[in-house]
Amino acid sequence: MRKFGLFLLIALQFSACAVQKMHSGLEKLSFYKPAENPILKADSSFTFFDPVKKQNVRWQRADVFNPGAIVKDGKVFLLYRCEDNPAAHLGGRTSRLGLAESTDGIHFTKHPKPVLYPDNDAQNQYDFPGGCEDPRLVQTEDGLYVVAYTAWNYKTPRLCIAFSKDLETWEKKGPAFAKAYNGKFLDMACKSGSMVTKMVKGKQVLAKINGKYWMYWGELFVNLAWSENLYDWYPAVDEKTELKAVIRTRPGMFDSSLTECGPPAIILNNEINLFYNGRNSTDEKADPKLPKGTYSVGRVTFDASNPEKMLRRLDEPFLKPSLPHEVKGQYLAGTTFAEGLVYFKGKWWLYYGTADSFVGVAVSE
């Protein structure tokens, strides 16, 4: 009995430490890159009958990258971007979103067909021929999965929303800003939606603040938007109905060119933690400590009761290209582009795209 009591005490202490670590915020965490990186690669053996082109395509023949992530049934699921034609130029391919699952967070089994892609539907005008790109994946407390992704028609990238009950079958809801302010922002180039989440009994779910859902979005600067139904979103604007920025690029720093929202933001310790992807400039504004054009990952925190109020912001990236495959591929300047963050097996797992060509993971220490 004494041994059992000792084991129970140790188990409880370990559990308490894990919970404390989860809720103490993300600022003091460091991340390491497991030796198994990259964890997902292109595979030309996967085929799919394209309903628009009416032909079989090798839908992940070229590159796979930029994954959203979520925990379901004790597994990590990745919703990852796949490109089909390696001969096409950057931005000139068709992207589809594939699904993969893992019991350990590192070794993934890919599902055979894409789950979100251009189809003969009402959204074809927005997502064909470029496809569905760069997902950020979340869920509601009652189990509805919501993805914010970029629809690309070779003309204008648009932030769009889709719903699912099982991660396999998705209902496209259309451009996120279609109805806002009489359609003022429908045809605006927009992408990278990071909805605000919270932890409930170890599960990361969408949060409401002042009765509304909130989402950070954008790349040239970070904006904020709110919604009541998760598909009609209203950007934060000033008295002239112009977009308001909650953070902007900074000359001489890693985010001197772009500040592109990363994984879903998360409330911890009464603060909103947002990871974002900073692009180093290619001119005199560049951070001299990084190669020009490099994408690396930064972090900013906001007041949980006022999502517009910034509290702190890192001056240096906490994750940047350091492995060979992170500087080889479509984007040679170097890329660690984070879009998925989950709490799994007592640690934080950050999933990211590398050089627009592979999927990588970094794990909290």
N, C-alpha and C positions, 0 to 999 in steps of 0.2 A: 504493500500500500504506500509505503514511504517513497519507493522508486516511482510509482505511478503518479503520486502527488508532485514529485520533483519534475517529472516529464511534463505534467499538465502546466505547472508554473512556468517552465521554460517556453512551452508552446504559447501560453497566454502572453508572456512578455514579448515573444517574437511577433505575435499578431499585433500587439499594441504598438510596437516599434514600426511595423509596416503601415498601420493606419496613421500614426503620427507623421511618418515620412510622406505619405500621400497627401495629407492635409496641410503640411507645413509650407507648401508652395514649391515652385520649381527653381527659384533663384539660386539656391546653393547646390543644385545638382550638377554633376558633370556626366558626360556621356562618353562611352567608348564604342568603337566599331568592331563587332565580332569578326573573327577570321573568316567566317563563311561568306562575307561580302564579296561581290554583289549577290543578293539572295534571289533575284528573278532576272532572267535574260530572255531575249527574243527566241522564238522557236517556230520555224517555218512549217513544221508538221501539223500545226493547228489550222484547220480549214473551216470555212463558214460560207453559207449561201447568202450573198448580199441581196436583200429584197429590192433595193433601188437599182443597183447595177445589173441585177438578175444574172449573176455569175458567181462561181465559187472563188473566194479570195483567201489568201493566206494572211489572216487578219493580224497576226503578231510576228510577221516575218522580219520587219525592219528593226524596231526598237520597242522596249517596254520601260515605262518610267512613271513618275509622279503619282504615287498611290494614295488614296484615302484608306483609312483603317478603322476597324471597329471590333469589339469583342462580342461574340455570340456563342452561346452553348459551350463555354469553356475553351473556345478557339479564337484565334485572330483571323479575321477576314480582311483581305485587301481588295479594293476596287481600283484597278490600275489601268493606266492608259497604254494602249497598244497601237502601233502604226504599221501599215501594211506594205508600203512600197519603198524599199531602200534606195531605189534609183531616183526618186523624186526629191526635190529640194526641200530644205527646212521650211515647214509651214505649208507644204504643198501635197501632203499625204492625207489619207483618211484615218482618223483616230476612232477607236472603239474601246469601250471599257470592259475589261475582263474581270473575273472573280477568282480568287485563290484563297485557300484556307490552310491553317497550320495549328498544330497542337503545342508547338514549342516556341512560336514566334519567329522562327528562322527558316525552317524547312517547309516549303509551301507546295500544295497540290493545286494545280490550275484546273479550273472547270473548262470543259471542252469548247464552249461557245461564248461569245461576248454577251453581256447582259444589258448594255445600254449603247445604242448605235443609231445612225441615221436609218430611217424607215419611211415608208409611204404613209406619212401621217401629217398632222397639222404643223408639226415642228420642222418639217423637211426644209422649209424656207430659211430656217436659222442654222441647221446643223449639217446640211449637205452642200458641197462634197467634203468639207473639212472634218466633220465628225464631232464627237463628244470627247472633251478633254478635261484633264486636271481636276478630278473630283475631291471634294471635302465631304466626308461621310459622318452623319450623326443619327441619333435616334431619340424619340420621345419616351417619356416614362411608360407609356402603354405599348411600346414596341413598334411604332411606325418608324421606318427608316427614311431618312431624308438626305438627298445629295444635292449639293451645289456644284455645278460643273460649267464649263465653257462650251457653248455651241459655236461652231466655226463654219461659216459658209464661204470662205475665201474672201469675204468683203469686210464683215464686222464681227468681232468676237463679242458674244453676249453671255452674261451670267444667267444661267437657267437653273430650274429646280425640278426634281423628280422625286416621286414617292414609291416606296415598296414595303410589302409586309414580310418578305422572305429573302431579300437581297438578289433574287433571281429575276423576278418579273417587275419591271418598273413602269410607272405611269408618269409620262412627261407633263409637267404643269406649265412649261413655257418660260419666257424671259421673266426674270425676277422683278424688273422695274417697269413692266409693260403698262400697268395702270397708274403708276405714281405720277401725280401732278399732270394729269391729262395726257399721259404718254410722252412727256418731255424727254425722258431718258431711254425710251425704247430702242432707239437707233444709235445710242452712245456705245462706244467701245468700253466694255467692262468685263471684269473677271475676278476670280480669287475670293470666294465668299467663305469666311470663317465664322460660323454661328457660335454663339456663346453657350457653353454647357456647364454642368455642375456634377458633382459626385453624389449619388444617392445609394447607400448601402453597397458601396464598391462598384457601382455601375455609372458610367458616364452618360448623362442624358441632357437633353435640351433644357435650358433654364429660362425662366421668365423674370424680368426686372420691371417693376412698376406695371405689371399686367401684360407685358409685351415680350415677344422674342426679339433678340438683337443679333446683328451680324456685322462684323468688320469685313470690309471688302476693298479691292482696288490694288493698283500697282504703282502708278505714278505718285500717289500719296494714299494714305489709308483713310477711308471714309467709314461712316457708320450708317446702318439702316435698321428699321424696325418692322415687325410684321405681327399680325394677329392670327394668321392662318398658315404661315410658313411658306406660302408661294407668292403672295402679293407683298412686295417689300417697298418701303418708302425711305429713300436716302435722306440723310441729315442735310438740310439746306439752310442758308442764311435768309435774311429778309428779302433778298432779290431772287430767291429760289435757285441760287447757285450752290454747288456742292461745298460742304465744309470738310476740312481736313483735320483729323485728330492727331496724325503725325505726318511729317514730310521728310523728303530726302535731306541728307546732310553733307555738304561739300567736305572733302577730305576724309570721309569715313567709309566704311564698308558698304553703306547704303546710300552712296552719293548719287546713284542713277535711278534706282527703283526701291520701293518698299512694298513688296507683294505679300499679301496675307498668306499665312501658312495653314497649319492644322486648325480644327475648331478650337476657339478660345475656351479657356476653362476657369471657373471660379474656384479659387483655393484661398483659404484664410481671409475671406472678405475682399479679395482682389481678383481682378480679371487678368489672367496670364495669356498673352498673345505672342506666339512665335511667328516671325515673318521672315521672308526671304529678301535679303538686301543684295542688290546688284551694284558692284563697283563701277564707277564711271569709266569711260574710255578716253576721257580728255583730261584737262588740267585739274578737274575737280576730283579725280580719283584718289583713293586711299593708297599712298605709296607702299604700304606694307602688304598689299595684295596685288596679284596680277590684274591688269585692267579687264573689266568685263566679268569678273568672278562673281558667282552667286554663293552666298554663305548665309547662315541662319542667325538671326538676332532675336531679342525678346524685349517686350514692353509690357508694363502693367498699368491697369486702369482701376479706378474706383468702382467697386461692385455695385454701389448705389447710384453711380453716375458714369455710365460707360464712355462719355466723352472726356472725362477728366483723367489725363495721364498722370501717373505717379512716379514712375521710374522707367529708364530705358538704357539698355546696354550700349556702351560706346564701342565694344569689340564683339565680333561674332563668337558664339560658343560652339559652332560647328561650321567647318569649312572644308574644301577639298584637300585631301591628304593622301588618297589612294590612287593607284594608276588608272583605274576605270573611271574615276571621278573627273579626269582631265582628258579622257579619250572618248570620242563618239561624235555625235552631231554638234555638240557645243564644246569647242576645244578650250575655251577660256577657263573652264573648271566650274563644276556645279555640285552643290549639295542643296537640293530644293525640297524642303519639307512640306508634306501635306497631310500626314497621318500621325496622330499621337494617341496612344492607348495605355491604360494601366492594366498590366497583365502579369500574373505570378509575382506580385509584390514589387514590380519595377515599372518604370516608364519606358515605353518603346516608341522611338521616333522613326517613322518610315519616310524615305525621301527618294527623289529621282537624282540620278547622276549623269551629267553631261547629256541629258535628253536621250539616254540610251539604256540604262539599267535601273534596277530598284535596289536601294541599300537600306540598312537599318543601323541605328545607334541606340544603345541601351544605357539606362541610368546606372551609376555605380553606387 
